[in-house]
Structures are given as C-alpha cells and as structure tokens.
Amino acid sequence: MQPTPPNEEEPRQVQASWPIIESSYRVGDPTVPVAVCALTSDELLAPIAGFSGVAIAGEVQTANLGIKHIILNVTANPAIRFLLLCGKKSRLFRQGQSLGALFENGVDEARSIIGTEGYEPVLRTVTPQQVATFPGPTQHGLLLS
C-alpha cells in the first residue's frame, strides 16, 4: 500500500442511502460531479439523468423547502461539485435567481438568502456549514439561464 501523496484527498464515499431527502428527482451516476436542477420542468428529469456525467437531476418548486432539499442531497454526496440550472422559471418563487443569490451572497443570521427576489427564501433548517459547502467542497455553482 502506497501513502497518499500530499495535496491529494482520499476519495470520500457516497452514502449508501443517497439521496437522503425524498423529493422529485432522478438519479444518474452518483459517483460523478454534476447535479442538474431543472427548476419547475419535471419533464426534463429523466432525459437529463440519462446523460453521462450527471449524478442527479431534480426539480425545485419553492425558494425555501425546494432549495433546502437540493442543499441536503447535494452536500450528502461528496462527488458533486457543480450544480447546473435549466428549465422553466417560476415568476413567484424565482428559484433560479434564489440559487444564484445563495451562491453569490449566502444567508443572513435569520437564514434568509441574501439578495433574492423569490417568495419567502428562508432556509430555516439548513446549517451554515451546509450552505458553506454547497454545491460541493471545492467548487462554486454554475448558473445557466
């Protein structure tokens, strides 16, 4: 057995029960680094999850519980480092804009997403540690419109 060279992390394992939160998603290859959020377009989930390189494809309906589910499932899989957004936007909840604001600004003391225009973008049960490591331990999210 050879020692791990410096500056290289040992690969962390995906939890056997991943994804950890039930929601509207399709699982692709859980060992790859990309998660895709199709916003409110659930018809895109199966085709997107079938692409090589996609760990999970899911939708999000709200800027609070929906984003919470994304954060919990993505941070539970150490392989995921990127979150791609696509699909139809909601004029009320503005989930895509809320996710972008979360990447750019984080949350305040009340766990409200800073700078969002979405309806009630409060992540009451998400810890600051989970927000800090979202979408992955080393990379920032990528927002596609």
N, C-alpha and C positions, 0 to 999 in steps of 0.2 A: 504494500500500500504506500503510495507516494503522498507526501504532505501537500496540502493545498498551497499553491503559490500565493504570495502576498497580493493584496488588492483584488482578489477574486473571492466572491462569496460562494459558499456551498449552495446548490440549488435547494430552495425550500419546496416542500411538498404541498400539493393541493389537498385540502381537506377531503376526506372520503365522502362526506355528506354535502359537498359543494354542488350547486349553490345553496347557501344556508337559509335564505328567505324565499318563501313561496311567492311568486309573482308571475307576470306574463312575460315569459322568455323561452328561448330555445337554446340548448347547449350544443356547441360545436365541439372543438378540441380544447379541453380545459388546460392543456399544457402550453398553449400559445399566448402571445402578449396582447391581443386585441379584443376589446369588448365593444359592441356596437349598440347604441341606443337609437331606435327608430322613432323616437318621440311618440306620436299617437298613431303611427301607421303599423298596426299589428299584422297586416297582410305581408309585410316585408320580413317578418321574423324568420320564417322557415327558409326562404331563399338566402338570406344573409348568413344564417347559421351554417348553411351548407358550404360556404366559401372556405377554402383552406386558409388558415391563419386567424380564424375567428373563434374565440373561446366561448362567447355567449352573445346572443342578440336578444334584446328586450325592448319593451316599450315603457313609457312613463306618462302617466296621465296627470299627475299633480306635481307642484313645486315643493311639496313637503314629504308626504309618505312615499311618493314615487321616487324622489331623489334619495330619500333615506334607503330604500330597497336597493337602488343602484350602488350606493356607497358601501352598504354592508356586504353585498355579493361580490363586488369588485375587490374590496380590501381583504376579503376572505380567501382570495386566490392570488398568491404571490407571483404567479406568472404574468398576470395582467399589468401592463404598464401604459396602455393607451386606451382612450375612450373616444370613439368616433360617433358623431351625431348626424342623423339624417332623418328624412321623413317629414310628415305634416306637423306644423306647429299649432299650438293652441293659443288663441288670442287672449284668453282669460288667464291661464296658468303660466304661459310663457316659459315652459320647462327648459327649452334650449338656451334661452337668454339667462335663465336662472343658473344652469350648469356652468355657463361661461363666466358669470359673475362669481360663482363659487370658486372656480379655478383662479380667477384674477384677484379676488378680494377676500375670500374666506368668509367666516361668520363672525358676528359680534358677540358680546357677552351673553345676550339672550338667545344665541344660536340662530339668529336670522341671517340669511345670506345677504351680504353687504352689496349694495348697488343693483339689486334685482328689481325687475318690474313685474314679476309674477305675483299671483294671488297667494297670500299667506306662505311665504317661503321660509318657514321656520323648521329647523331640524332638531326638535326637542330631545330626541333620544340618541342622537349621534354624538359620539365623544369628539373633543378637539383632536385627539390622536388619529381617529378615523378620517377626519377631514384633512388633516395634515398629510396623510399617506395616500389620499385619493387622487388619481386613479391607481397609483402604484407607488412602490417605494422609491423609484428613481426618476420618473418621467412626469411631465405635465400632460394634461389632457389636450386633445386636438379637437377643435370645434369646426365642423363643416356645416355650411348652411346651404 
